[in-house]
Amino acid sequence: MDLLKFKALKIKLGQEGSLSLRVASDSMEPVLKTGQIIQVKKIQSHELKKFDTIVFFQSEKVMCHFLWAIQTDAEGKRLLITKSIKNPQDIDLPLEEELLLGKVDVKIPFLLKLKIWLKN
């Protein structure tokens, strides 16, 4: 997917309030399974909190990982830091706010959060 198609998807989400998307990889298992249909809801980045499951555009594709942190760069831009459940020791590239699509209403279980926290 290119950036133009992503922006069109973001406009559609803004108009409809939610979108159905299919999970394409196992990076969020066991919380989200490959092939599962998820509902993505519109959200503003300032409403996000650690461990929220978000959908965003990165590396020419739409991805779904959880929010690890929000940082501010030297120019004052907010950057979202995300990780996958499968490889929580790895941090994704910092994500600019405008590349956020939305949030998925799934809960990462407390014990899984604790396991991830301890690994980091």
C-alpha positions as semicolon CSV with decimal commas, in nm:
position;residue;x (nm);y (nm);z (nm)
1;M;0,000;0,000;0,000
2;D;0,129;0,347;-0,077
3;L;0,084;0,662;0,130
4;L;-0,193;0,794;-0,095
5;K;-0,404;0,480;-0,043
6;F;-0,338;0,501;0,332
7;K;-0,460;0,862;0,339
8;A;-0,776;0,754;0,155
9;L;-0,827;0,480;0,415
10;K;-0,784;0,738;0,692
11;I;-1,043;0,966;0,530
12;K;-1,285;0,671;0,505
13;L;-1,230;0,595;0,876
14;G;-1,300;0,959;0,958
15;Q;-1,627;0,946;0,765
16;E;-1,746;0,608;0,892
17;G;-1,603;0,608;1,247
18;S;-1,473;0,253;1,219
19;L;-1,328;0,013;0,963
20;S;-1,296;-0,364;0,942
21;L;-0,947;-0,488;0,857
22;R;-0,795;-0,836;0,845
23;V;-0,484;-0,915;1,052
24;A;-0,211;-1,014;0,806
25;S;0,064;-1,142;1,038
26;D;0,125;-1,314;1,371
27;S;0,310;-1,021;1,530
28;M;0,032;-0,961;1,786
29;E;-0,047;-1,324;1,873
30;P;-0,196;-1,446;2,103
31;V;-0,405;-1,127;2,136
32;L;-0,479;-1,098;1,762
33;K;-0,466;-1,398;1,532
34;T;-0,357;-1,404;1,168
35;G;-0,667;-1,372;0,949
36;Q;-0,881;-1,227;1,229
37;I;-1,110;-0,937;1,138
38;I;-1,056;-0,635;1,365
39;Q;-1,254;-0,314;1,407
40;V;-1,037;-0,004;1,388
41;K;-1,184;0,305;1,549
42;K;-1,086;0,664;1,498
43;I;-0,881;0,810;1,784
44;Q;-0,660;1,111;1,844
45;S;-0,302;1,040;1,950
46;H;-0,340;1,242;2,273
47;E;-0,609;0,991;2,383
48;L;-0,370;0,694;2,360
49;K;-0,205;0,519;2,651
50;K;0,067;0,258;2,689
51;F;-0,036;-0,089;2,565
52;D;-0,321;0,042;2,346
53;T;-0,336;-0,161;2,024
54;I;-0,308;0,076;1,731
55;V;-0,312;0,057;1,352
56;F;-0,069;0,271;1,155
57;F;0,117;0,311;0,826
58;Q;0,485;0,214;0,816
59;S;0,720;0,055;0,564
60;E;0,460;0,075;0,285
61;K;0,201;-0,126;0,478
62;V;-0,071;-0,094;0,738
63;M;0,049;-0,244;1,066
64;C;-0,107;-0,327;1,401
65;H;0,112;-0,319;1,715
66;F;0,080;-0,183;2,066
67;L;0,185;0,158;2,191
68;W;0,495;0,149;2,409
69;A;0,566;0,521;2,454
70;I;0,512;0,870;2,318
71;Q;0,820;1,086;2,273
72;T;0,883;1,439;2,151
73;D;1,157;1,505;1,897
74;A;1,387;1,810;1,883
75;E;1,130;2,001;1,674
76;G;0,850;1,937;1,923
77;K;0,675;1,671;1,709
78;R;0,516;1,383;1,897
79;L;0,638;1,038;1,795
80;L;0,462;0,713;1,876
81;I;0,686;0,422;1,975
82;T;0,531;0,081;1,906
83;K;0,620;-0,284;1,956
84;S;0,484;-0,623;1,863
85;I;0,387;-0,891;2,112
86;K;0,586;-1,151;1,920
87;N;0,912;-0,953;1,952
88;P;0,864;-0,704;2,237
89;Q;1,238;-0,658;2,277
90;D;1,243;-0,484;1,936
91;I;1,115;-0,130;1,894
92;D;0,953;-0,026;1,566
93;L;1,068;0,289;1,391
94;P;0,930;0,605;1,558
95;L;0,593;0,688;1,409
96;E;0,473;1,039;1,330
97;E;0,122;1,112;1,458
98;E;-0,023;1,164;1,112
99;L;0,057;0,800;1,026
100;L;-0,177;0,674;1,300
101;L;-0,494;0,524;1,156
102;G;-0,681;0,426;1,471
103;K;-0,720;0,202;1,773
104;V;-0,839;-0,155;1,810
105;D;-1,049;-0,226;2,120
106;V;-0,866;-0,532;2,247
107;K;-0,710;-0,573;2,586
108;I;-0,362;-0,714;2,629
109;P;-0,390;-0,940;2,936
110;F;-0,218;-0,817;3,251
111;L;0,020;-1,115;3,275
112;L;0,130;-1,062;2,915
113;K;0,189;-0,691;2,985
114;L;0,395;-0,786;3,289
115;K;0,601;-1,035;3,086
116;I;0,668;-0,768;2,820
117;W;0,753;-0,510;3,087
118;L;1,004;-0,744;3,252
119;K;1,175;-0,821;2,919
120;N;1,232;-0,450;2,868
